[in-house]
Amino acid sequence: MSRLSSIPLKQRDRYLIISSLAALVALAWAYLLVLDLNMRDMPNMASGIHSWTPTDFVMMFVMWAVMMFAMMVPSAMRSVLIYARIVAREESQDPLVTPSLVFVFGYIVIWILFSVVATALQWAMAMAALLSPMMVTTSSSLGAALLVAAGIYQLTPFKNSCLKHCQSPVMFMATHYKKGIRGAFQLGLSHGAYCLGCCWLLMGLLFVGGVMNLIWILAISAFVLVEKLLPPQIQSTRITSLIMMTAGSVYLVGSYLR
């Protein structure tokens, strides 16, 4: 590990990796902003007043996929740079941008698969009239259950194992590294799987605050980023678990008092 941390990335490579990903993330957020403005004029599709067509499903899937890219890639930036250092150690690859972007592609494929499931869940909720025009659950019980479930999941060994990997993936990447584009893609898939295990239920909270509520999306993105950047020895999941379960209880009680 110490040897890996001592390997510097060329300033050019570091700049190209960060700027390339930053540009793609910026485009993803711009897409979400434009989509949010447009969907305010198309409340019927979001609320499920009419049955979804295949085109509707594809549009919602694209929205989820782009949203996952915008939310998750910033939190994976440190891992991408770690991977680039490993490439610099193991190969005389010049530049390092191509394998690094392939690594990101493998990572995001996991979240694209998640987007298929999320789109199907959104469709089911829309057909059951459980979504508002801004794709917020209209069921107080469901909203509270999502918050409490996310809080409970924060305390599970599986969550903590996946989170520790995301906080410190150096040893895993170094031991599972394989040369070449295929190896980059496979390692990206593996890292993405750990990330999914860490964050999948947090994404369910989008249905509580609004799937197209950009403030809520930014809040969850920031939470994921901070959680991954914290040192593994700081057990933040206990605090966040308490906050989520308390919020779920308050959410449910408040709905009955309205």
C-alpha positions as CSV (number, residue, x, y, z in Angstrom):
1,M,0.0,0.0,0.0
2,S,2.8,2.4,0.9
3,R,4.5,1.7,-2.4
4,L,1.3,2.4,-4.3
5,S,0.7,5.7,-2.5
6,S,4.3,6.9,-3.3
7,I,3.7,6.5,-7.1
8,P,2.8,10.0,-8.5
9,L,0.5,10.4,-11.4
10,K,1.7,12.6,-14.1
11,Q,0.1,16.0,-13.9
12,R,-1.2,15.6,-17.4
13,D,-2.9,12.2,-16.6
14,R,-4.4,13.5,-13.4
15,Y,-5.7,16.5,-15.2
16,L,-7.2,14.5,-18.1
17,I,-8.9,12.0,-15.8
18,I,-10.4,14.6,-13.5
19,S,-11.4,17.0,-16.3
20,S,-12.9,14.2,-18.5
21,L,-15.1,12.9,-15.6
22,A,-16.0,16.3,-14.4
23,A,-17.2,17.3,-17.9
24,L,-19.3,14.1,-18.2
25,V,-20.8,14.7,-14.7
26,A,-21.6,18.3,-15.6
27,L,-23.3,17.2,-18.7
28,A,-25.3,14.6,-16.7
29,W,-26.4,17.3,-14.2
30,A,-27.3,19.6,-17.1
31,Y,-29.5,16.9,-18.6
32,L,-31.3,16.4,-15.2
33,L,-31.9,20.2,-15.0
34,V,-33.4,20.4,-18.5
35,L,-35.4,17.3,-17.8
36,D,-36.7,18.7,-14.6
37,L,-37.9,21.9,-16.4
38,N,-39.5,19.9,-19.2
39,M,-41.3,17.4,-16.9
40,R,-43.0,20.2,-15.0
41,D,-45.0,20.7,-18.2
42,M,-45.6,16.9,-18.5
43,P,-47.1,15.9,-15.1
44,N,-49.3,13.1,-16.5
45,M,-46.4,10.8,-17.4
46,A,-44.6,11.3,-14.1
47,S,-47.7,10.7,-12.0
48,G,-48.8,7.6,-14.0
49,I,-52.2,9.1,-15.0
50,H,-51.9,7.2,-18.2
51,S,-50.4,3.8,-18.8
52,W,-46.7,3.8,-19.7
53,T,-45.7,3.0,-23.2
54,P,-42.4,1.4,-24.1
55,T,-41.1,4.9,-25.0
56,D,-42.1,6.1,-21.5
57,F,-40.2,3.2,-19.9
58,V,-37.1,3.9,-22.0
59,M,-37.2,7.7,-21.2
60,M,-37.5,6.9,-17.5
61,F,-34.6,4.4,-17.7
62,V,-32.4,7.0,-19.4
63,M,-33.3,9.5,-16.7
64,W,-32.3,7.0,-13.9
65,A,-29.1,6.0,-15.7
66,V,-28.0,9.6,-16.2
67,M,-29.0,10.4,-12.6
68,M,-26.9,7.5,-11.2
69,F,-23.9,8.7,-13.3
70,A,-24.3,12.2,-11.9
71,M,-24.7,11.1,-8.4
72,M,-22.2,8.2,-8.1
73,V,-19.2,9.1,-10.3
74,P,-18.1,12.0,-8.1
75,S,-17.9,9.6,-5.1
76,A,-15.9,7.2,-7.1
77,M,-13.3,9.8,-8.3
78,R,-10.8,8.9,-5.6
79,S,-11.1,5.2,-6.5
80,V,-10.5,6.1,-10.2
81,L,-7.3,7.9,-9.3
82,I,-6.2,4.9,-7.1
83,Y,-6.8,2.6,-10.1
84,A,-4.7,5.0,-12.3
85,R,-1.8,4.7,-9.8
86,I,-2.0,0.9,-9.9
87,V,-1.9,1.1,-13.8
88,A,1.1,3.4,-13.5
89,R,2.8,0.8,-11.2
90,E,1.9,-2.3,-13.2
91,E,2.1,-1.1,-16.8
92,S,4.0,1.4,-18.9
93,Q,0.6,2.7,-20.2
94,D,0.7,6.2,-21.6
95,P,-1.6,7.9,-21.2
96,L,-3.6,6.4,-18.3
97,V,-6.9,8.0,-19.3
98,T,-8.2,5.2,-21.5
99,P,-8.0,2.3,-18.9
100,S,-9.3,4.7,-16.2
101,L,-12.4,5.6,-18.3
102,V,-12.9,1.9,-19.0
103,F,-12.8,1.3,-15.2
104,V,-15.5,4.0,-14.8
105,F,-17.6,2.4,-17.5
106,G,-17.5,-1.0,-15.7
107,Y,-18.4,0.8,-12.5
108,I,-21.4,2.6,-14.1
109,V,-22.6,-0.6,-15.8
110,I,-23.6,-1.8,-12.3
111,W,-25.6,1.4,-11.8
112,I,-27.2,1.0,-15.2
113,L,-28.4,-2.4,-14.2
114,F,-29.8,-0.9,-11.0
115,S,-31.5,1.8,-13.2
116,V,-33.5,-1.0,-14.9
117,V,-34.8,-2.2,-11.6
118,A,-35.5,1.3,-10.4
119,T,-37.4,2.1,-13.5
120,A,-39.5,-1.0,-13.1
121,L,-40.2,-0.1,-9.5
122,Q,-41.2,3.4,-10.5
123,W,-43.5,2.0,-13.2
124,A,-45.2,-0.4,-10.6
125,M,-45.7,2.5,-8.2
126,A,-47.1,4.7,-10.9
127,M,-49.6,2.1,-12.0
128,A,-50.6,1.7,-8.4
129,A,-51.1,5.5,-8.1
130,L,-48.4,5.8,-5.4
131,L,-46.5,8.6,-7.1
132,S,-47.2,12.4,-7.3
133,P,-46.4,14.4,-10.4
134,M,-42.9,15.0,-9.1
135,M,-42.5,11.3,-8.4
136,V,-42.8,11.5,-4.6
137,T,-44.6,8.6,-3.0
138,T,-48.1,9.5,-2.0
139,S,-48.2,6.8,0.7
140,S,-47.0,8.0,4.1
141,S,-46.6,4.4,5.2
142,L,-44.3,3.6,2.3
143,G,-42.3,6.8,2.7
144,A,-41.8,6.1,6.4
145,A,-40.9,2.4,5.7
146,L,-38.3,3.5,3.2
147,L,-36.6,5.8,5.7
148,V,-36.7,3.3,8.5
149,A,-35.5,0.5,6.2
150,A,-32.6,2.7,5.1
151,G,-31.8,3.4,8.7
152,I,-31.8,-0.3,9.7
153,Y,-29.7,-1.2,6.7
154,Q,-27.0,1.3,7.8
155,L,-26.4,-1.0,10.8
156,T,-26.1,-4.3,8.9
157,P,-22.7,-6.0,8.5
158,F,-23.2,-6.1,4.7
159,K,-23.6,-2.4,4.5
160,N,-20.5,-1.8,6.7
161,S,-18.4,-4.2,4.7
162,C,-19.3,-2.6,1.4
163,L,-18.8,0.9,2.9
164,K,-15.3,0.0,4.2
165,H,-14.4,-1.2,0.7
166,C,-15.6,2.1,-0.8
167,Q,-13.7,4.1,1.9
168,S,-10.5,2.2,1.4
169,P,-10.4,0.1,-1.9
170,V,-6.6,0.2,-2.3
171,M,-5.8,-3.4,-1.2
172,F,-8.7,-4.9,-3.0
173,M,-7.8,-3.2,-6.3
174,A,-4.1,-4.0,-5.9
175,T,-4.8,-7.7,-5.3
176,H,-7.5,-8.1,-8.0
177,Y,-5.8,-5.9,-10.6
178,K,-5.5,-7.4,-14.1
179,K,-3.8,-5.8,-17.0
180,G,-5.6,-4.6,-20.1
181,I,-8.9,-3.1,-21.0
182,R,-10.8,-6.2,-20.0
183,G,-9.2,-6.2,-16.6
184,A,-10.1,-2.5,-16.2
185,F,-13.7,-3.3,-17.0
186,Q,-13.9,-6.2,-14.6
187,L,-12.3,-4.3,-11.8
188,G,-14.8,-1.5,-12.4
189,L,-17.6,-4.0,-12.2
190,S,-16.3,-5.3,-8.9
191,H,-16.0,-1.9,-7.4
192,G,-19.4,-0.9,-8.7
193,A,-20.9,-4.0,-7.0
194,Y,-19.5,-3.0,-3.7
195,C,-20.8,0.6,-4.2
196,L,-24.2,-0.8,-5.1
197,G,-24.2,-2.8,-1.9
198,C,-23.4,0.3,0.1
199,C,-25.9,2.7,-1.5
200,W,-28.8,0.9,-3.1
201,L,-31.3,1.5,-0.4
202,L,-30.3,5.1,-0.1
203,M,-31.4,5.5,-3.7
204,G,-34.9,4.3,-2.6
205,L,-35.1,7.6,-0.6
206,L,-35.5,9.4,-3.9
207,F,-39.1,8.3,-3.8
208,V,-39.5,10.0,-0.4
209,G,-38.1,13.4,-1.4
210,G,-38.9,13.3,-5.2
211,V,-37.1,11.4,-8.0
212,M,-36.9,14.7,-9.9
213,N,-36.3,17.0,-6.9
214,L,-32.9,18.3,-7.8
215,I,-32.3,19.6,-4.2
216,W,-33.1,16.1,-2.8
217,I,-30.9,14.5,-5.5
218,L,-28.0,16.8,-4.5
219,A,-28.5,16.1,-0.8
220,I,-28.3,12.3,-1.3
221,S,-25.3,12.7,-3.6
222,A,-23.6,14.8,-0.9
223,F,-24.4,12.2,1.7
224,V,-23.0,9.4,-0.4
225,L,-19.8,11.4,-1.1
226,V,-19.2,12.3,2.5
227,E,-19.9,8.8,3.8
228,K,-17.3,7.4,1.4
229,L,-14.7,10.0,2.2
230,L,-14.8,9.5,5.9
231,P,-12.1,7.3,7.4
232,P,-13.2,3.7,8.0
233,Q,-12.6,4.1,11.8
234,I,-15.3,6.7,12.0
235,Q,-18.5,4.7,12.4
236,S,-20.9,7.2,11.0
237,T,-23.5,4.7,10.1
238,R,-24.8,4.5,13.7
239,I,-25.6,8.2,13.7
240,T,-27.1,8.3,10.2
241,S,-29.2,5.2,11.1
242,L,-30.7,7.0,14.1
243,I,-31.4,10.1,12.0
244,M,-33.1,8.1,9.2
245,M,-35.2,6.0,11.6
246,T,-36.2,9.1,13.6
247,A,-37.1,10.9,10.3
248,G,-39.2,7.9,9.3
249,S,-41.1,7.9,12.6
250,V,-41.7,11.7,12.4
251,Y,-42.7,11.4,8.8
252,L,-45.4,8.8,9.6
253,V,-46.7,10.6,12.7
254,G,-46.8,14.0,10.9
255,S,-48.9,12.5,8.1
256,Y,-51.5,11.4,10.6
257,L,-51.6,14.8,12.2
258,R,-52.3,16.7,9.0
